[in-house]
Amino acid sequence: MRLADKVALVTGASRGIGRGIAERFAAEGARVGILDLDAEPCQAVADAIMAAGGTALAVAADISDPAQVETAIGKLRDEFGTVIVLVNNAAIMPTGTLHETGIEDFERCLAVNLRGTYLVCRAVIPGMLSVGKGSIIHIASVTGMVGLPGLAAYSMTKGGLITLARSMSTDYAGRGIRTNSVSPGTIDSPMLHEFLAQQSEPEAFRAQYDAMHAVGRVGRIDEVANVCLFLASDEASFVTGANYTVDGGYSVKGDQPQD
Ligand SMILES: NC(=O)c1ccc[n+]([C@@H]2O[C@H](COP(=O)([O-])OP(=O)(O)OC[C@H]3O[C@@H](n4cnc5c(N)ncnc54)[C@H](O)[C@@H]3O)[C@@H](O)[C@H]2O)c1
């Protein structure tokens, strides 16, 4: 029960890595807000957590919309109290080199991955300041640290989140809020499967991704959730402004996928 009595909010929690983090937090005693675009899948995750003995509330919102974000976080605050653990996990991943990325895809990527993170932080931080504690985790990516082809806009936002965690840590560390980023390598998730489906030879591409990681395989969702749990818990009381790679050694190995 490493998060007993903590209220947590996980964005993009209706599937994939976000769902895994939310379920892990709930299993460790947190009361968890499940935020994602659509109400039904959020409720399904909240129901699954409650069926497993945890406590969760579905709060659907588009994180790029300020009014929806305020409403969702207000609802969570009314039901569970002040959010003191926030995981900014929701993101989209348009593909393409920079000049091939359409302006709508480019702007939507910024609106969700960066503006959305800003809006959720803006809604949650005053509560954290009022109680003098909080842990904010931005889910970034190794693409924010090393170059990967065909992911220009996405990588730009992920680099931004790493920098943002560092910058926020200097603003808030003295007031009890720790801010860190987590940079996964390739993780077996719906986002990966959608990306592979766009490739001409998905199986071969997947094998390349396995080989690019020093441990010889892509990661699992629970391996990201474990690190988030540590950063959310009081065990990480002296950790702020850090970027934790959870990448099976990808960023130190530095291979690139071949065409
Ligand atoms: N899967 C990987 O290999 C990998 C690697 C590195 C980093 N990441 C990062 O991990 C996080 C989760 O990735 P995933 O693989 O679980 O992806 P995913 O696509 O399965 O999940 C992302 C979730 O975010 C939600 N979302 C998208 N736009 C939203 C919006 N405007 N408002 C609210 N919710 C919104 C989606 O509905 C979805 O449920 C992302 O930040 C991603 O960039 C993933």
The ligand as a Tripos MOL2 file, in Angstrom:
@<TRIPOS>MOLECULE
LIG
   44    48     1     0     0
SMALL
NO_CHARGES

@<TRIPOS>ATOM
      1 N1          3.7330    2.4580  -26.4650 N.am      1 LIG1
      2 C1          4.9830    2.8500  -26.5900 C.2       1 LIG1
      3 O1          5.8290    2.1600  -27.1850 O.2       1 LIG1
      4 C2          5.4220    4.1530  -25.9790 C.ar      1 LIG1
      5 C3          6.7780    4.4580  -25.9660 C.ar      1 LIG1
      6 C4          7.2090    5.6460  -25.4010 C.ar      1 LIG1
      7 C5          6.2880    6.5120  -24.8380 C.ar      1 LIG1
      8 N2          4.9630    6.1950  -24.8570 N.ar      1 LIG1
      9 C6          4.0310    7.1420  -24.2520 C.3       1 LIG1
     10 O2          3.2690    6.4840  -23.2680 O.3       1 LIG1
     11 C7          1.9710    7.0910  -23.1950 C.3       1 LIG1
     12 C8          0.8890    6.0400  -23.3620 C.3       1 LIG1
     13 O3          1.1120    5.3650  -24.5790 O.3       1 LIG1
     14 P1          0.2640    4.0960  -25.0080 P.3       1 LIG1
     15 O4          1.1600    3.2630  -25.8130 O.co2     1 LIG1
     16 O5         -0.4350    3.5070  -23.8480 O.co2     1 LIG1
     17 O6         -0.7590    4.8310  -25.9970 O.3       1 LIG1
     18 P2         -2.3070    4.6200  -26.2680 P.3       1 LIG1
     19 O7         -2.6060    5.2610  -27.5720 O.co2     1 LIG1
     20 O8         -2.6820    3.2030  -26.0690 O.co2     1 LIG1
     21 O9         -2.9640    5.4610  -25.0830 O.3       1 LIG1
     22 C9         -3.0360    6.8530  -25.1080 C.3       1 LIG1
     23 C10        -4.3690    7.2400  -24.4800 C.3       1 LIG1
     24 O10        -4.4570    8.6770  -24.4980 O.3       1 LIG1
     25 C11        -5.7900    8.9980  -24.8260 C.3       1 LIG1
     26 N3         -5.8750   10.3350  -25.3930 N.ar      1 LIG1
     27 C12        -5.4400   10.7620  -26.6230 C.ar      1 LIG1
     28 N4         -5.7690   12.0380  -26.8070 N.ar      1 LIG1
     29 C13        -6.4220   12.4450  -25.6880 C.ar      1 LIG1
     30 C14        -7.0150   13.6600  -25.3040 C.ar      1 LIG1
     31 N5         -7.0210   14.7360  -26.1120 N.pl3     1 LIG1
     32 N6         -7.5910   13.7440  -24.0850 N.ar      1 LIG1
     33 C15        -7.6090   12.6740  -23.2550 C.ar      1 LIG1
     34 N7         -7.0600   11.4770  -23.5710 N.ar      1 LIG1
     35 C16        -6.4850   11.3750  -24.7830 C.ar      1 LIG1
     36 C17        -6.2000    7.9510  -25.8500 C.3       1 LIG1
     37 O11        -7.6150    7.8800  -25.9710 O.3       1 LIG1
     38 C18        -5.5680    6.6990  -25.2710 C.3       1 LIG1
     39 O12        -6.4430    6.0020  -24.4110 O.3       1 LIG1
     40 C19         1.9630    8.1720  -24.2780 C.3       1 LIG1
     41 O13         2.3120    9.4040  -23.6900 O.3       1 LIG1
     42 C20         3.0300    7.7190  -25.2280 C.3       1 LIG1
     43 O14         3.5670    8.7880  -25.9790 O.3       1 LIG1
     44 C21         4.5050    5.0400  -25.4130 C.ar      1 LIG1
@<TRIPOS>BOND
     1     1     2 1
     2     2     3 2
     3     2     4 1
     4     4     5 ar
     5     4    44 ar
     6     5     6 ar
     7     6     7 ar
     8     7     8 ar
     9     8     9 1
    10     8    44 ar
    11     9    10 1
    12     9    42 1
    13    10    11 1
    14    11    12 1
    15    11    40 1
    16    12    13 1
    17    13    14 1
    18    14    15 2
    19    14    16 1
    20    14    17 1
    21    17    18 1
    22    18    19 2
    23    18    20 1
    24    18    21 1
    25    21    22 1
    26    22    23 1
    27    23    24 1
    28    23    38 1
    29    24    25 1
    30    25    26 1
    31    25    36 1
    32    26    27 ar
    33    26    35 ar
    34    27    28 ar
    35    28    29 ar
    36    29    30 ar
    37    29    35 ar
    38    30    31 1
    39    30    32 ar
    40    32    33 ar
    41    33    34 ar
    42    34    35 ar
    43    36    37 1
    44    36    38 1
    45    38    39 1
    46    40    41 1
    47    40    42 1
    48    42    43 1
@<TRIPOS>SUBSTRUCTURE
     1 LIG1         1 GROUP 0 **** ****
